C-alpha cells in the first residue's frame, strides 16, 4: 500500500518550481496501545459525543467554535475555513538560507520527507536539491498544513529533501524562567577533569538500533505472559550504595564507565518480569 502524502503542492526557489509531496518521516505503528474496556464484559468503550443539556449528538450535527469568552463561541463552518487561503497553502516558497547552527535546537520539531511529485518534476527538484547541497545551508520556507502556517527547514538528504517543522517564537518558553533560579556554582577544576574523562570513555558513534524502547519491550513481555495465563509480579528494585562525597562518586564512576557499563545487561525485558501461573479455577 502506497504511503499517502501529508501535503501536496509546489516547491519554489525564485522562478524555479516543481510539484512536490510531503510525507511523514516517522511512524508510531509499533507502539503498544491499550484500549478502554468495560471491566465486567471486556467490550470496548464507545465515546459518544454528548450535549450536557440534550444528550447524545450525531457527528453530522457537530460544528467548530472558538471560545471568545466563558460560554460564548464564534461558530466557523468548514466552507469558511476552506476560504482562508494563503499562497503557502499550495506553495512552499524558499525565502532564506541560514546555517543550521543558527537555529536553536528548541525550535526543531517533526521531520518530513519531501519528494518530487511525478517524473516530470524530477529534474527541477534535483537542481534545487543539488544547489542547496553545494551551498551547505538550511533553506527556510512556509506552508499551510493542518490549518496552520508552519515554518519549514529544508536540507538535502540522499536523493530527496528532509523538511522539519519549526516551532514559532510563541511556542518556545524562555529558558531564563527556569535557569535563572539555578545557583551560581564554580566546581573544582579536578572534578571537572574527572567528569571530562568519564565523558571521553563513554564517547562513541550514534547507532539508533542500540537505543530501543526498553519500556515497550517490557510491556510486550508483560502482555505475552498474560496471554499464557501467568500472573506477573514486579521485580525487586535494585539498591545502589548511597554516595555522599561528590569526589568519591566521580572517581568511582571513572572506574565503572569503561567496558562494563557499555555492555547491555544480559537479561531481557522478559526475564526482568517474574511470573507464576494463575491458580486453576475449581469446577462446580
N, C-alpha and C positions, 0 to 999 in steps of 0.2 A: 504494500500500500504506500503510495507516494506521500511524502510529507507536505502538508498544506502550509502555504506561506502565511505569516502573520500580517504582512503588509506588502502591497504591490504598487509600484509607481515608477518614477524616473530618478536616476542619479545624474546630477548635472554639475559639471565643472566649467564655469564660464559659458561658452557657447557649445560645448560638447556634452551630449546627454545620451542616455541609453535606458531602456526599460530594465528594471531590476526587481527582485523579490527578496524579502527579508524573512528569515527562518529563525526560530528559537534555537540557540546553541546548547541548551541544557535540557535534561529530562528528569522528571520525578517519577517515572513509571516503576522504578524498582523499589520505591519506599514502601514500608509496611503501613497500611492504612486500616483503621478499625471502623466498623460500622456501629451505629447505635441500635441496640436490640431491646426488645421487651424482656425483662428479667424472667417473666413467667413462661412465655411462649417461644422466645428467641426469634420472633418475627422482627424484621427491620422496621424502625420507627419512621413514619411519614411526617415530614414537616409541612403542615398545611397553613398557607397564608390566612391570617385571621384578623378581621377588624374587631377591635375591642368592644364596639357597640353592636354591630350587626352580625358578627360571627364569621364563618369561612368565606373567603373571597376567591373568585375564579381568576386564573392567571391573566385572562384577557381583560379583566377589569382593573388591573394594576397599572398605575401611571407613575412617572417620576416627578419628584418635587424637591425643591430646595428650601430649606427652613431659613426664613429671614428673621424670625423671632420665635420665641417659645409658642408652639402650636399653630404658627402661621407659615404657610408654604406658597411658593410660586410653582405652579404645575407647568412642566415643559413636555411637549409631545415629541415623539420620535421624528416626525417630519421637521419640526423646528430645530432639532439637534442636527439633522442632516443638512439644514440650510446654513449652519455655521461652518463655513468652508474657508480655509486659508490656502494659499498657494502650496504650503507644505503638506496639505492633505494628500497630494499625489506626486509631489516632487521633493526629493532630498537634495537640496542645493548646498554645495560645499561653500562655506562662507570664509573660512580662515584655516591656516595651518599653524600648529603650535608644536613645541617639544612635549613629549609625554611627561617629562619631569615637571612641566608647568602645571599639570593637572593633579591636584591633591587626591590621594587615594580615597579620601572620604566621598568624593563625587562620583567615582566609578560605580556603575550599577550592573544591570543584566547584559550578558553578551548575546549577540545575534550573528548569524551568517548572512552576508549579503552576496547575492549571485546574479549573473545576468539572466534576464527572463526571456529565454529563447536564443537560438543560434545567431540570429541577426544582430543581437546586442553584444556578442562576444568580443568583437574587435574593439568597439568603443570602450567597453568595460576594461579590456586589457590595457588600453592606452592610459586610462585613468589610474588603474592599479599600479602599473609599472612606473608612472610618473611619481606617484605617491611613494613607492619603494625607493626610487632614486633620491627623492627629497629627504627621506628619513624623518618625516614629520607625521603628526597625527592630524587628520582632517576633521574639522568641526562643521556640522550641518544640523538642520532641524527637520522634523517630520511630525505629522499628526498621527497618533496611534492610540487606540483605546480612549478616544475623546480627550486627549491631551496632546499639546505640542511638546515634544521631547527633544532635548539637545542630544545629538549623537556624536560619538568619537569614532572615527573610522581609521583602520590601519590594515595594510596588506597582510594576507595570511594564506600561504600556499597559492592555489590558483584563484582564490577569491578574496573577500574582504571581511574582516570581523568588525562589527559595529556594536559599540557599547552605549547603552543609555546612560546619560549623566544626570545626576541629581541637580536640581537648581539650588540657588542660594538659600531659599526659604526652607528647604528640606534638611539642610545640614546645620546642626546645632553648633554654637560657638564653643570651642574647646576650653576657653577660659572659664566658662561656667562650672566646669568640673575640675580642671587642672589648677585653677587659681588657689584652691584650698590645700594643695599639696605643700607640705612644709619643705622649705629650702634646706637640703642636706648635702654636705660635701663629704662623701665617704673616703676613707684612707686609700692612697694610691695602691697599696699592696693588695687590698681586697679587690679593687678594680682589675688589677693584673691577673689575679687568680680567676676571677669571673671571665675575663677575656680568654684565658687558656681553656676553660670549660667550654666556651662557645666554639673555640677552634677545634676542639676534639669532636664536637657534635656537627661540624660542617659536613656537607655532602650535597649531591645533586638532588633536584626535586623530582621525585617519582610518585605521581598521584596514585599508582596502584598499591603503594605501601601505606596509604592513609585511608583505608576503607572505614566505613562507619561501624565501629565495634558494637555500638548500642543496637543498630539494626540487626547485626549478626546475632546478638543475644536475644532479641525479640523473636527472630526466626527460630532459634533453638528452643525458646520457650513454647512457641506455637507447635513445633514438631513434637515436643514431649507431651503437650496437652492432647495432641492427636492420638498418641499412644495410650492415653488414659492415665498418665503419670501426674502426680501432684508435685508441683515444682516449688522448692523452698529456696530462699535466698542464701547465697554462700556467706560464710563468716567474713566480716570486714577485716582486711589486713591491718595490723597495728604497726605503726612506724615509731622508731625511737624519737622522742622529743629532743630537739637540739636547741638550746637557748643561745649558745655562743655563735654569733654570725661567722666569725673567722673559722671556727671549727667546722661549721656546716659547709663553708666554701672549700676547705681542704678535703673534707670527706667526699664532697661532690666531685672534686677534681680527680679523686681516685676511682670514682664509680662511673664517670661519664665516658669511659672508653668503650671497648667492645661489648662488655656485659650489658650496658644499657641500650646499645644499638640493636641487639638481638631481640626479636619479638618473643614474648612469653610462649613456652611450648604448649600450654593448654589452650584449647579453642574455646569459643564462647559456649559451645555445648557442654564442655567439661566444667565450665565455671558454674553451671547450674547443677545443684544436687536435686535428685528426684527420687520418688518412691512410688510404687504402684498404688493406685487408689484401691481401697478395700472393695471386694466384690459385694454387690447388693444381694441380700438374702431374698430368696423367692418366697412368696406367700404359700 
